[in-house]
Amino acid sequence: MFVIILNAMKRISVLLTIVAAAFTVSAQDIVIDGNLCENETLKFKYSLSNRYDTFSWNFGDNSATDNSIEPTHKYEAGTYTVKLTATKNGGESKTETLNITVNAMPKTKFDVDTTAQRNTKVFTANSSASHNFTWDFGDGSTATGNKTEHTYSAPGTYNAILTTTDNQKCTDTTMRSVVIEASTQVPNVFTPNGDGQNDYFMISANGARLKLEIFNRWGYKMFSRTGTENIVWDGYNPQGTLVSPGTYFYVITVEEGSTNYNPLNGYITVFY
């Protein structure tokens, strides 16, 4: 009886050995950490790596073979076949393949309105409306959506950043500088009569390099000056005499310090 039991145990042992030798690995045992986006670092894993001793990864893009247990790799957009050969010290090996598609990054661009002296700007993404958009306006404020409006609380130059994410979680980012001009107050009347009250036509440049020009009704230039602080007209023409009472036309332009400041113009009345 003992011999019969022993022989039966040997048959069971042989059967177990055969089953172990016939064990197969599915492609699902190749695991990729990361989004399948171009130029993103992907980490490759083999869920049965503890059963093998050496590894040979072929990423299908003509790059060199990698023998790491958990290699990393970057792709350009396209379709590739990942091939893994895992080998035991005894010589037994398994080869698995996995087809992947690496997506191109979304193209991120946006427009900003350039209305002069407005603290409120409208931001519009020039990408597919199906994408997700996240805005960072450069002043600590954020928003979402392909079109949004933002009001800046102070003049200055801000770096507005748009991050675009597609349905494959591929992400692209772009940045534009937004210049917010300080408000320029322009008077509409002055009286250069020397009485010490409202004797000057003055504007504040607020750091930008402004040019102020004054013309009479026939288009002759009465005054022209450029400055970065206060620009003052005392009512005198280029010949050094006071201009006649009446209505004059002014033009204010920016020479330096801004790229989105449109010219200002209007009328100023002189009387004594």
URMOJO-V670486 format. One record per pair of residues at least 12 apart in sequence whose ideal C-beta (glycine too) atoms are under 10 Angstrom apart, sorted by sequence separation. I is the first residue (numbers start at 0). GAP is how many residues later the second one is. D is the distance in whole Angstrom. If there is no record, write none. Layout:
i=I gap=GAP d=D
i=I gap=GAP d=D
//
This chain:
i=30 gap=12 d=9
i=31 gap=12 d=6
i=32 gap=12 d=7
i=54 gap=12 d=6
i=55 gap=12 d=10
i=56 gap=12 d=10
i=58 gap=12 d=8
i=60 gap=12 d=8
i=62 gap=12 d=9
i=82 gap=12 d=7
i=83 gap=12 d=5
i=84 gap=12 d=10
i=110 gap=12 d=7
i=111 gap=12 d=8
i=122 gap=12 d=6
i=131 gap=12 d=7
i=132 gap=12 d=6
i=134 gap=12 d=10
i=137 gap=12 d=10
i=138 gap=12 d=10
i=140 gap=12 d=9
i=160 gap=12 d=6
i=161 gap=12 d=6
i=188 gap=12 d=9
i=189 gap=12 d=8
i=211 gap=12 d=7
i=212 gap=12 d=8
i=222 gap=12 d=9
i=250 gap=12 d=6
i=251 gap=12 d=4
i=252 gap=12 d=9
i=30 gap=13 d=7
i=31 gap=13 d=8
i=43 gap=13 d=6
i=53 gap=13 d=7
i=54 gap=13 d=7
i=56 gap=13 d=10
i=59 gap=13 d=10
i=60 gap=13 d=9
i=70 gap=13 d=10
i=82 gap=13 d=7
i=83 gap=13 d=8
i=109 gap=13 d=6
i=110 gap=13 d=5
i=131 gap=13 d=9
i=132 gap=13 d=5
i=134 gap=13 d=6
i=136 gap=13 d=5
i=138 gap=13 d=6
i=160 gap=13 d=7
i=161 gap=13 d=8
i=186 gap=13 d=9
i=187 gap=13 d=10
i=200 gap=13 d=8
i=210 gap=13 d=7
i=211 gap=13 d=6
i=212 gap=13 d=10
i=221 gap=13 d=9
i=222 gap=13 d=8
i=234 gap=13 d=10
i=250 gap=13 d=7
i=251 gap=13 d=7
i=29 gap=14 d=7
i=30 gap=14 d=4
i=54 gap=14 d=6
i=56 gap=14 d=5
i=58 gap=14 d=5
i=60 gap=14 d=6
i=81 gap=14 d=9
i=82 gap=14 d=5
i=83 gap=14 d=8
i=109 gap=14 d=6
i=110 gap=14 d=8
i=122 gap=14 d=8
i=131 gap=14 d=9
i=132 gap=14 d=9
i=136 gap=14 d=9
i=137 gap=14 d=9
i=138 gap=14 d=7
i=147 gap=14 d=10
i=159 gap=14 d=9
i=160 gap=14 d=5
i=161 gap=14 d=8
i=186 gap=14 d=6
i=210 gap=14 d=7
i=211 gap=14 d=8
i=221 gap=14 d=8
i=222 gap=14 d=7
i=223 gap=14 d=9
i=249 gap=14 d=8
i=250 gap=14 d=5
i=251 gap=14 d=9
i=29 gap=15 d=8
i=30 gap=15 d=7
i=43 gap=15 d=8
i=53 gap=15 d=9
i=54 gap=15 d=9
i=58 gap=15 d=9
i=59 gap=15 d=9
i=60 gap=15 d=7
i=81 gap=15 d=7
i=82 gap=15 d=8
i=108 gap=15 d=10
i=109 gap=15 d=5
i=110 gap=15 d=7
i=130 gap=15 d=7
i=132 gap=15 d=8
i=134 gap=15 d=7
i=136 gap=15 d=7
i=138 gap=15 d=8
i=159 gap=15 d=7
i=160 gap=15 d=8
i=185 gap=15 d=9
i=186 gap=15 d=7
i=209 gap=15 d=9
i=210 gap=15 d=5
i=211 gap=15 d=8
i=221 gap=15 d=5
i=222 gap=15 d=8
i=232 gap=15 d=9
i=249 gap=15 d=6
i=250 gap=15 d=9
i=28 gap=16 d=9
i=29 gap=16 d=6
i=30 gap=16 d=6
i=52 gap=16 d=10
i=54 gap=16 d=8
i=56 gap=16 d=8
i=58 gap=16 d=7
i=80 gap=16 d=6
i=81 gap=16 d=5
i=108 gap=16 d=7
i=109 gap=16 d=6
i=120 gap=16 d=8
i=128 gap=16 d=10
i=129 gap=16 d=9
i=145 gap=16 d=10
i=158 gap=16 d=5
i=159 gap=16 d=5
i=185 gap=16 d=9
i=186 gap=16 d=8
i=209 gap=16 d=7
i=210 gap=16 d=8
i=220 gap=16 d=9
i=221 gap=16 d=7
i=248 gap=16 d=7
i=249 gap=16 d=6
i=28 gap=17 d=6
i=29 gap=17 d=8
i=41 gap=17 d=9
i=51 gap=17 d=9
i=60 gap=17 d=8
i=68 gap=17 d=10
i=80 gap=17 d=7
i=81 gap=17 d=8
i=107 gap=17 d=7
i=108 gap=17 d=4
i=109 gap=17 d=8
i=128 gap=17 d=5
i=138 gap=17 d=8
i=140 gap=17 d=10
i=158 gap=17 d=8
i=159 gap=17 d=8
i=184 gap=17 d=9
i=185 gap=17 d=6
i=208 gap=17 d=6
i=209 gap=17 d=7
i=219 gap=17 d=8
i=220 gap=17 d=7
i=221 gap=17 d=10
i=232 gap=17 d=9
i=248 gap=17 d=8
i=249 gap=17 d=7
i=28 gap=18 d=4
i=29 gap=18 d=10
i=59 gap=18 d=9
i=64 gap=18 d=9
i=65 gap=18 d=10
i=79 gap=18 d=9
i=80 gap=18 d=5
i=81 gap=18 d=6
i=107 gap=18 d=8
i=108 gap=18 d=7
i=127 gap=18 d=9
i=128 gap=18 d=9
i=137 gap=18 d=9
i=145 gap=18 d=9
i=157 gap=18 d=9
i=158 gap=18 d=6
i=159 gap=18 d=5
i=184 gap=18 d=7
i=185 gap=18 d=10
i=208 gap=18 d=7
i=209 gap=18 d=7
i=219 gap=18 d=9
i=247 gap=18 d=10
i=248 gap=18 d=6
i=249 gap=18 d=6
i=27 gap=19 d=8
i=28 gap=19 d=5
i=49 gap=19 d=10
i=59 gap=19 d=9
i=60 gap=19 d=6
i=79 gap=19 d=7
i=80 gap=19 d=8
i=105 gap=19 d=10
i=106 gap=19 d=8
i=107 gap=19 d=6
i=126 gap=19 d=7
i=137 gap=19 d=8
i=138 gap=19 d=6
i=141 gap=19 d=9
i=143 gap=19 d=10
i=157 gap=19 d=7
i=158 gap=19 d=8
i=183 gap=19 d=6
i=184 gap=19 d=7
i=207 gap=19 d=10
i=208 gap=19 d=5
i=209 gap=19 d=9
i=211 gap=19 d=5
i=213 gap=19 d=6
i=247 gap=19 d=7
i=248 gap=19 d=8
i=28 gap=20 d=9
i=48 gap=20 d=5
i=59 gap=20 d=4
i=60 gap=20 d=9
i=64 gap=20 d=9
i=78 gap=20 d=7
i=79 gap=20 d=6
i=106 gap=20 d=6
i=122 gap=20 d=8
i=124 gap=20 d=8
i=125 gap=20 d=9
i=137 gap=20 d=3
i=138 gap=20 d=10
i=156 gap=20 d=6
i=157 gap=20 d=5
i=183 gap=20 d=6
i=207 gap=20 d=7
i=209 gap=20 d=10
i=210 gap=20 d=8
i=211 gap=20 d=9
i=212 gap=20 d=10
i=222 gap=20 d=9
i=246 gap=20 d=5
i=247 gap=20 d=5
i=24 gap=21 d=9
i=25 gap=21 d=10
i=48 gap=21 d=8
i=58 gap=21 d=7
i=59 gap=21 d=4
i=60 gap=21 d=10
i=78 gap=21 d=7
i=79 gap=21 d=8
i=105 gap=21 d=6
i=106 gap=21 d=9
i=123 gap=21 d=10
i=124 gap=21 d=4
i=136 gap=21 d=6
i=137 gap=21 d=4
i=138 gap=21 d=9
i=141 gap=21 d=10
i=156 gap=21 d=7
i=157 gap=21 d=8
i=182 gap=21 d=9
i=183 gap=21 d=8
i=184 gap=21 d=10
i=204 gap=21 d=9
i=206 gap=21 d=6
i=209 gap=21 d=6
i=211 gap=21 d=7
i=213 gap=21 d=9
i=215 gap=21 d=8
i=221 gap=21 d=6
i=230 gap=21 d=9
i=246 gap=21 d=7
i=247 gap=21 d=8
i=24 gap=22 d=9
i=25 gap=22 d=10
i=43 gap=22 d=8
i=57 gap=22 d=10
i=58 gap=22 d=9
i=59 gap=22 d=6
i=77 gap=22 d=9
i=78 gap=22 d=5
i=79 gap=22 d=7
i=105 gap=22 d=7
i=122 gap=22 d=9
i=123 gap=22 d=7
i=124 gap=22 d=7
i=135 gap=22 d=10
i=136 gap=22 d=9
i=137 gap=22 d=5
i=155 gap=22 d=9
i=156 gap=22 d=5
i=157 gap=22 d=7
i=181 gap=22 d=8
i=183 gap=22 d=7
i=200 gap=22 d=8
i=204 gap=22 d=6
i=205 gap=22 d=9
i=206 gap=22 d=8
i=245 gap=22 d=10
i=246 gap=22 d=5
i=247 gap=22 d=6
i=24 gap=23 d=6
i=45 gap=23 d=7
i=57 gap=23 d=8
i=58 gap=23 d=6
i=59 gap=23 d=7
i=77 gap=23 d=8
i=78 gap=23 d=8
i=107 gap=23 d=9
i=109 gap=23 d=8
i=122 gap=23 d=9
i=123 gap=23 d=5
i=124 gap=23 d=9
i=135 gap=23 d=8
i=136 gap=23 d=5
i=137 gap=23 d=7
i=155 gap=23 d=8
i=156 gap=23 d=8
i=181 gap=23 d=9
i=182 gap=23 d=8
i=203 gap=23 d=10
i=204 gap=23 d=5
i=205 gap=23 d=8
i=213 gap=23 d=9
i=245 gap=23 d=7
i=246 gap=23 d=8
i=43 gap=24 d=8
i=44 gap=24 d=8
i=45 gap=24 d=8
i=57 gap=24 d=7
i=58 gap=24 d=8
i=76 gap=24 d=9
i=77 gap=24 d=6
i=105 gap=24 d=10
i=106 gap=24 d=10
i=122 gap=24 d=7
i=123 gap=24 d=8
i=135 gap=24 d=7
i=136 gap=24 d=8
i=154 gap=24 d=8
i=155 gap=24 d=6
i=181 gap=24 d=3
i=183 gap=24 d=9
i=202 gap=24 d=9
i=204 gap=24 d=6
i=205 gap=24 d=10
i=244 gap=24 d=8
i=245 gap=24 d=6
i=246 gap=24 d=10
i=22 gap=25 d=9
i=43 gap=25 d=9
i=44 gap=25 d=5
i=56 gap=25 d=7
i=57 gap=25 d=4
i=58 gap=25 d=10
i=74 gap=25 d=8
i=76 gap=25 d=5
i=77 gap=25 d=9
i=105 gap=25 d=6
i=107 gap=25 d=9
i=109 gap=25 d=8
i=121 gap=25 d=7
i=122 gap=25 d=5
i=123 gap=25 d=10
i=134 gap=25 d=7
i=135 gap=25 d=4
i=136 gap=25 d=10
i=154 gap=25 d=5
i=155 gap=25 d=9
i=180 gap=25 d=7
i=181 gap=25 d=7
i=203 gap=25 d=7
i=204 gap=25 d=7
i=222 gap=25 d=9
i=244 gap=25 d=5
i=245 gap=25 d=8
i=24 gap=26 d=9
i=43 gap=26 d=6
i=44 gap=26 d=9
i=56 gap=26 d=7
i=57 gap=26 d=8
i=74 gap=26 d=10
i=75 gap=26 d=7
i=76 gap=26 d=6
i=77 gap=26 d=9
i=105 gap=26 d=9
i=121 gap=26 d=8
i=122 gap=26 d=7
i=134 gap=26 d=7
i=135 gap=26 d=8
i=151 gap=26 d=8
i=153 gap=26 d=7
i=154 gap=26 d=6
i=155 gap=26 d=9
i=180 gap=26 d=9
i=181 gap=26 d=8
i=183 gap=26 d=8
i=185 gap=26 d=9
i=203 gap=26 d=6
i=204 gap=26 d=6
i=221 gap=26 d=6
i=243 gap=26 d=8
i=244 gap=26 d=5
i=24 gap=27 d=9
i=29 gap=27 d=9
i=42 gap=27 d=6
i=43 gap=27 d=5
i=55 gap=27 d=8
i=56 gap=27 d=6
i=57 gap=27 d=8
i=74 gap=27 d=4
i=76 gap=27 d=4
i=105 gap=27 d=10
i=120 gap=27 d=9
i=121 gap=27 d=5
i=122 gap=27 d=7
i=133 gap=27 d=9
i=134 gap=27 d=6
i=135 gap=27 d=8
i=151 gap=27 d=10
i=152 gap=27 d=9
i=154 gap=27 d=4
i=180 gap=27 d=7
i=202 gap=27 d=7
i=203 gap=27 d=8
i=215 gap=27 d=7
i=221 gap=27 d=9
i=222 gap=27 d=9
i=223 gap=27 d=9
i=225 gap=27 d=9
i=227 gap=27 d=10
i=242 gap=27 d=6
i=243 gap=27 d=10
i=244 gap=27 d=6
i=22 gap=28 d=9
i=42 gap=28 d=8
i=43 gap=28 d=7
i=55 gap=28 d=7
i=56 gap=28 d=8
i=73 gap=28 d=9
i=74 gap=28 d=10
i=75 gap=28 d=9
i=76 gap=28 d=8
i=120 gap=28 d=7
i=121 gap=28 d=8
i=133 gap=28 d=7
i=134 gap=28 d=8
i=149 gap=28 d=9
i=151 gap=28 d=5
i=153 gap=28 d=9
i=154 gap=28 d=8
i=201 gap=28 d=6
i=202 gap=28 d=5
i=215 gap=28 d=8
i=221 gap=28 d=10
i=226 gap=28 d=10
i=227 gap=28 d=8
i=241 gap=28 d=9
i=243 gap=28 d=10
i=41 gap=29 d=9
i=42 gap=29 d=5
i=43 gap=29 d=7
i=54 gap=29 d=7
i=55 gap=29 d=4
i=56 gap=29 d=10
i=119 gap=29 d=6
i=120 gap=29 d=6
i=132 gap=29 d=6
i=133 gap=29 d=4
i=150 gap=29 d=10
i=178 gap=29 d=9
i=201 gap=29 d=7
i=202 gap=29 d=8
i=213 gap=29 d=8
i=216 gap=29 d=7
i=225 gap=29 d=6
i=227 gap=29 d=8
i=41 gap=30 d=7
i=42 gap=30 d=8
i=54 gap=30 d=7
i=55 gap=30 d=8
i=119 gap=30 d=7
i=120 gap=30 d=8
i=132 gap=30 d=7
i=133 gap=30 d=8
i=199 gap=30 d=9
i=200 gap=30 d=9
i=201 gap=30 d=5
i=202 gap=30 d=9
i=215 gap=30 d=8
i=216 gap=30 d=7
i=218 gap=30 d=8
i=220 gap=30 d=10
i=225 gap=30 d=9
i=241 gap=30 d=8
i=40 gap=31 d=5
i=41 gap=31 d=6
i=53 gap=31 d=9
i=54 gap=31 d=5
i=55 gap=31 d=8
i=118 gap=31 d=9
i=119 gap=31 d=4
i=120 gap=31 d=7
i=131 gap=31 d=9
i=132 gap=31 d=6
i=133 gap=31 d=8
i=200 gap=31 d=7
i=201 gap=31 d=8
i=215 gap=31 d=9
i=216 gap=31 d=8
i=40 gap=32 d=8
i=41 gap=32 d=7
i=51 gap=32 d=10
i=53 gap=32 d=7
i=54 gap=32 d=8
i=118 gap=32 d=5
i=119 gap=32 d=8
i=130 gap=32 d=10
i=131 gap=32 d=7
i=132 gap=32 d=8
i=199 gap=32 d=5
i=200 gap=32 d=4
i=201 gap=32 d=10
i=215 gap=32 d=6
i=216 gap=32 d=8
i=39 gap=33 d=10
i=40 gap=33 d=6
i=41 gap=33 d=7
i=51 gap=33 d=9
i=52 gap=33 d=8
i=53 gap=33 d=5
i=117 gap=33 d=9
i=118 gap=33 d=5
i=130 gap=33 d=5
i=131 gap=33 d=4
i=198 gap=33 d=10
i=199 gap=33 d=7
i=200 gap=33 d=8
i=214 gap=33 d=7
i=215 gap=33 d=8
i=39 gap=34 d=7
i=40 gap=34 d=10
i=51 gap=34 d=4
i=52 gap=34 d=7
i=53 gap=34 d=8
i=117 gap=34 d=9
i=118 gap=34 d=7
i=130 gap=34 d=6
i=131 gap=34 d=8
i=199 gap=34 d=6
i=200 gap=34 d=7
i=213 gap=34 d=5
i=214 gap=34 d=5
i=38 gap=35 d=6
i=39 gap=35 d=8
i=48 gap=35 d=10
i=50 gap=35 d=8
i=51 gap=35 d=6
i=52 gap=35 d=6
i=53 gap=35 d=8
i=118 gap=35 d=8
i=126 gap=35 d=9
i=130 gap=35 d=5
i=131 gap=35 d=9
i=198 gap=35 d=7
i=199 gap=35 d=8
i=213 gap=35 d=7
i=214 gap=35 d=8
i=232 gap=35 d=9
i=234 gap=35 d=6
i=37 gap=36 d=8
i=38 gap=36 d=8
i=51 gap=36 d=6
i=52 gap=36 d=5
i=109 gap=36 d=9
i=110 gap=36 d=10
i=112 gap=36 d=9
i=118 gap=36 d=8
i=125 gap=36 d=10
i=127 gap=36 d=9
i=129 gap=36 d=8
i=130 gap=36 d=8
i=198 gap=36 d=8
i=212 gap=36 d=9
i=213 gap=36 d=5
i=214 gap=36 d=7
i=32 gap=37 d=9
i=36 gap=37 d=10
i=37 gap=37 d=6
i=38 gap=37 d=7
i=48 gap=37 d=7
i=50 gap=37 d=7
i=51 gap=37 d=9
i=52 gap=37 d=9
i=55 gap=37 d=9
i=57 gap=37 d=10
i=59 gap=37 d=9
i=109 gap=37 d=9
i=120 gap=37 d=9
i=122 gap=37 d=7
i=124 gap=37 d=6
i=126 gap=37 d=5
i=129 gap=37 d=7
i=131 gap=37 d=9
i=133 gap=37 d=9
i=135 gap=37 d=9
i=137 gap=37 d=9
i=212 gap=37 d=7
i=213 gap=37 d=8
i=232 gap=37 d=10
i=234 gap=37 d=9
i=33 gap=38 d=9
i=36 gap=38 d=9
i=37 gap=38 d=5
i=38 gap=38 d=9
i=43 gap=38 d=7
i=45 gap=38 d=6
i=47 gap=38 d=7
i=59 gap=38 d=9
i=109 gap=38 d=10
i=111 gap=38 d=10
i=116 gap=38 d=9
i=123 gap=38 d=10
i=125 gap=38 d=10
i=127 gap=38 d=8
i=137 gap=38 d=10
i=211 gap=38 d=7
i=212 gap=38 d=5
i=30 gap=39 d=9
i=32 gap=39 d=9
i=33 gap=39 d=10
i=35 gap=39 d=8
i=37 gap=39 d=4
i=53 gap=39 d=9
i=55 gap=39 d=9
i=57 gap=39 d=9
i=59 gap=39 d=9
i=120 gap=39 d=8
i=122 gap=39 d=7
i=124 gap=39 d=7
i=126 gap=39 d=9
i=127 gap=39 d=10
i=130 gap=39 d=9
i=131 gap=39 d=9
i=133 gap=39 d=9
i=135 gap=39 d=9
i=137 gap=39 d=8
i=138 gap=39 d=9
i=211 gap=39 d=8
i=212 gap=39 d=8
i=33 gap=40 d=10
i=36 gap=40 d=8
i=37 gap=40 d=8
i=41 gap=40 d=10
i=43 gap=40 d=8
i=45 gap=40 d=6
i=51 gap=40 d=9
i=59 gap=40 d=8
i=130 gap=40 d=10
i=137 gap=40 d=7
i=193 gap=40 d=10
i=210 gap=40 d=8
i=211 gap=40 d=6
i=212 gap=40 d=8
i=31 gap=41 d=9
i=35 gap=41 d=10
i=50 gap=41 d=10
i=51 gap=41 d=8
i=58 gap=41 d=9
i=60 gap=41 d=9
i=130 gap=41 d=9
i=136 gap=41 d=8
i=138 gap=41 d=9
i=191 gap=41 d=8
i=193 gap=41 d=10
i=210 gap=41 d=7
i=211 gap=41 d=9
i=51 gap=42 d=8
i=191 gap=42 d=6
i=192 gap=42 d=9
i=209 gap=42 d=6
i=210 gap=42 d=5
i=50 gap=43 d=9
i=189 gap=43 d=8
i=191 gap=43 d=3
i=209 gap=43 d=7
i=210 gap=43 d=8
i=35 gap=44 d=10
i=189 gap=44 d=9
i=190 gap=44 d=9
i=191 gap=44 d=8
i=208 gap=44 d=10
i=209 gap=44 d=6
i=210 gap=44 d=6
i=126 gap=45 d=9
i=189 gap=45 d=7
i=208 gap=45 d=7
i=209 gap=45 d=7
i=210 gap=45 d=10
i=47 gap=46 d=8
i=207 gap=46 d=5
i=208 gap=46 d=5
i=209 gap=46 d=9
i=126 gap=47 d=10
i=200 gap=47 d=9
i=202 gap=47 d=9
i=204 gap=47 d=9
i=207 gap=47 d=8
i=208 gap=47 d=4
i=209 gap=47 d=8
i=45 gap=48 d=10
i=47 gap=48 d=10
i=111 gap=48 d=7
i=125 gap=48 d=10
i=193 gap=48 d=10
i=207 gap=48 d=7
i=208 gap=48 d=5
i=209 gap=48 d=9
i=221 gap=48 d=10
i=124 gap=49 d=10
i=192 gap=49 d=9
i=200 gap=49 d=8
i=202 gap=49 d=7
i=204 gap=49 d=9
i=206 gap=49 d=10
i=207 gap=49 d=3
i=208 gap=49 d=9
i=31 gap=50 d=8
i=45 gap=50 d=8
i=109 gap=50 d=8
i=191 gap=50 d=6
i=206 gap=50 d=6
i=207 gap=50 d=5
i=212 gap=50 d=10
i=214 gap=50 d=10
i=216 gap=50 d=10
i=109 gap=51 d=10
i=154 gap=51 d=7
i=155 gap=51 d=10
i=191 gap=51 d=8
i=205 gap=51 d=9
i=206 gap=51 d=10
i=209 gap=51 d=9
i=29 gap=52 d=6
i=109 gap=52 d=5
i=154 gap=52 d=8
i=192 gap=52 d=10
i=204 gap=52 d=8
i=210 gap=52 d=9
i=211 gap=52 d=10
i=212 gap=52 d=9
i=29 gap=53 d=9
i=107 gap=53 d=10
i=108 gap=53 d=8
i=122 gap=53 d=9
i=154 gap=53 d=9
i=191 gap=53 d=10
i=207 gap=53 d=7
i=29 gap=54 d=6
i=43 gap=54 d=9
i=107 gap=54 d=6
i=109 gap=54 d=9
i=190 gap=54 d=9
i=209 gap=54 d=9
i=213 gap=54 d=7
i=215 gap=54 d=10
i=26 gap=55 d=9
i=28 gap=55 d=9
i=107 gap=55 d=7
i=108 gap=55 d=9
i=122 gap=55 d=9
i=107 gap=56 d=4
i=213 gap=56 d=10
i=26 gap=57 d=9
i=28 gap=57 d=9
i=105 gap=57 d=10
i=106 gap=57 d=8
i=107 gap=57 d=10
i=120 gap=57 d=6
i=41 gap=58 d=9
i=105 gap=58 d=5
i=120 gap=58 d=10
i=188 gap=58 d=10
i=24 gap=59 d=9
i=104 gap=59 d=9
i=105 gap=59 d=7
i=120 gap=59 d=8
i=187 gap=59 d=10
i=41 gap=60 d=8
i=105 gap=60 d=5
i=119 gap=60 d=10
i=24 gap=61 d=8
i=104 gap=61 d=8
i=105 gap=61 d=10
i=118 gap=61 d=6
i=202 gap=61 d=9
i=39 gap=62 d=8
i=103 gap=62 d=9
i=105 gap=62 d=9
i=117 gap=62 d=8
i=118 gap=62 d=9
i=187 gap=62 d=10
i=38 gap=63 d=9
i=39 gap=63 d=10
i=102 gap=63 d=7
i=104 gap=63 d=10
i=107 gap=63 d=9
i=108 gap=63 d=10
i=116 gap=63 d=9
i=117 gap=63 d=9
i=118 gap=63 d=10
i=186 gap=63 d=10
i=35 gap=64 d=6
i=37 gap=64 d=6
i=102 gap=64 d=9
i=103 gap=64 d=9
i=105 gap=64 d=6
i=107 gap=64 d=4
i=109 gap=64 d=7
i=111 gap=64 d=6
i=113 gap=64 d=9
i=116 gap=64 d=5
i=118 gap=64 d=8
i=185 gap=64 d=7
i=28 gap=65 d=9
i=35 gap=65 d=6
i=36 gap=65 d=7
i=37 gap=65 d=7
i=38 gap=65 d=10
i=39 gap=65 d=9
i=102 gap=65 d=5
i=104 gap=65 d=5
i=105 gap=65 d=8
i=106 gap=65 d=7
i=107 gap=65 d=6
i=108 gap=65 d=6
i=109 gap=65 d=10
i=110 gap=65 d=9
i=111 gap=65 d=9
i=112 gap=65 d=10
i=113 gap=65 d=9
i=115 gap=65 d=7
i=116 gap=65 d=8
i=117 gap=65 d=10
i=29 gap=66 d=6
i=31 gap=66 d=8
i=35 gap=66 d=5
i=36 gap=66 d=5
i=37 gap=66 d=6
i=38 gap=66 d=7
i=101 gap=66 d=9
i=102 gap=66 d=9
i=103 gap=66 d=7
i=104 gap=66 d=7
i=105 gap=66 d=5
i=107 gap=66 d=4
i=109 gap=66 d=7
i=111 gap=66 d=6
i=116 gap=66 d=6
i=185 gap=66 d=7
i=28 gap=67 d=7
i=29 gap=67 d=8
i=30 gap=67 d=9
i=34 gap=67 d=9
i=35 gap=67 d=6
i=36 gap=67 d=8
i=37 gap=67 d=6
i=100 gap=67 d=9
i=102 gap=67 d=5
i=104 gap=67 d=5
i=106 gap=67 d=9
i=107 gap=67 d=10
i=108 gap=67 d=9
i=111 gap=67 d=10
i=116 gap=67 d=7
i=200 gap=67 d=6
i=27 gap=68 d=9
i=29 gap=68 d=5
i=31 gap=68 d=7
i=34 gap=68 d=8
i=36 gap=68 d=6
i=101 gap=68 d=9
i=103 gap=68 d=10
i=104 gap=68 d=10
i=115 gap=68 d=9
i=183 gap=68 d=7
i=24 gap=69 d=5
i=26 gap=69 d=5
i=28 gap=69 d=9
i=36 gap=69 d=9
i=200 gap=69 d=8
i=23 gap=70 d=8
i=24 gap=70 d=9
i=25 gap=70 d=8
i=26 gap=70 d=6
i=27 gap=70 d=8
i=29 gap=70 d=9
i=183 gap=70 d=10
i=20 gap=71 d=8
i=22 gap=71 d=9
i=24 gap=71 d=6
i=26 gap=71 d=5
i=23 gap=72 d=10
i=25 gap=72 d=10
i=26 gap=72 d=9
i=180 gap=73 d=8
i=178 gap=75 d=10
i=180 gap=76 d=9
i=180 gap=77 d=6
i=183 gap=77 d=9
i=192 gap=77 d=10
i=194 gap=77 d=9
i=178 gap=78 d=8
i=179 gap=78 d=9
i=185 gap=78 d=7
i=187 gap=78 d=7
i=188 gap=78 d=9
i=189 gap=78 d=7
i=190 gap=78 d=9
i=191 gap=78 d=7
i=192 gap=78 d=9
i=193 gap=78 d=9
i=178 gap=79 d=5
i=180 gap=79 d=8
i=185 gap=79 d=9
i=186 gap=79 d=10
i=187 gap=79 d=7
i=188 gap=79 d=7
i=189 gap=79 d=8
i=190 gap=79 d=8
i=191 gap=79 d=9
i=192 gap=79 d=5
i=178 gap=80 d=6
i=179 gap=80 d=9
i=180 gap=80 d=5
i=183 gap=80 d=7
i=185 gap=80 d=6
i=187 gap=80 d=6
i=188 gap=80 d=5
i=189 gap=80 d=7
i=190 gap=80 d=6
i=191 gap=80 d=8
i=178 gap=81 d=5
i=180 gap=81 d=10
i=185 gap=81 d=10
i=186 gap=81 d=7
i=187 gap=81 d=7
i=188 gap=81 d=8
i=189 gap=81 d=9
i=190 gap=81 d=6
i=176 gap=82 d=8
i=177 gap=82 d=8
i=178 gap=82 d=7
i=185 gap=82 d=8
i=186 gap=82 d=10
i=188 gap=82 d=7
i=176 gap=83 d=9
i=76 gap=93 d=9
i=156 gap=100 d=10
i=156 gap=101 d=9
i=156 gap=102 d=10
i=36 gap=128 d=10
i=36 gap=129 d=9
i=39 gap=129 d=10
i=34 gap=130 d=10
i=39 gap=130 d=8
i=34 gap=131 d=10
i=36 gap=131 d=7
i=38 gap=131 d=10
i=39 gap=131 d=9
i=35 gap=132 d=7
i=36 gap=132 d=7
i=37 gap=132 d=8
i=34 gap=133 d=7
i=35 gap=133 d=9
i=36 gap=133 d=4
i=34 gap=134 d=5
i=35 gap=134 d=8
i=36 gap=134 d=7
i=33 gap=135 d=10
i=34 gap=135 d=6
i=36 gap=135 d=9
i=34 gap=136 d=8
i=115 gap=136 d=10
i=115 gap=138 d=9
i=120 gap=139 d=9
i=116 gap=141 d=10
i=115 gap=142 d=9
i=117 gap=142 d=10
i=116 gap=143 d=10
i=113 gap=144 d=10
i=115 gap=144 d=8
i=116 gap=144 d=7
i=113 gap=145 d=8
i=114 gap=145 d=8
i=115 gap=145 d=5
i=116 gap=145 d=8
i=113 gap=146 d=4
i=114 gap=146 d=10
i=115 gap=146 d=4
i=112 gap=147 d=9
i=113 gap=147 d=8
i=114 gap=147 d=7
i=115 gap=147 d=8
i=116 gap=147 d=8
i=111 gap=148 d=8
i=113 gap=148 d=7
i=115 gap=148 d=7
//
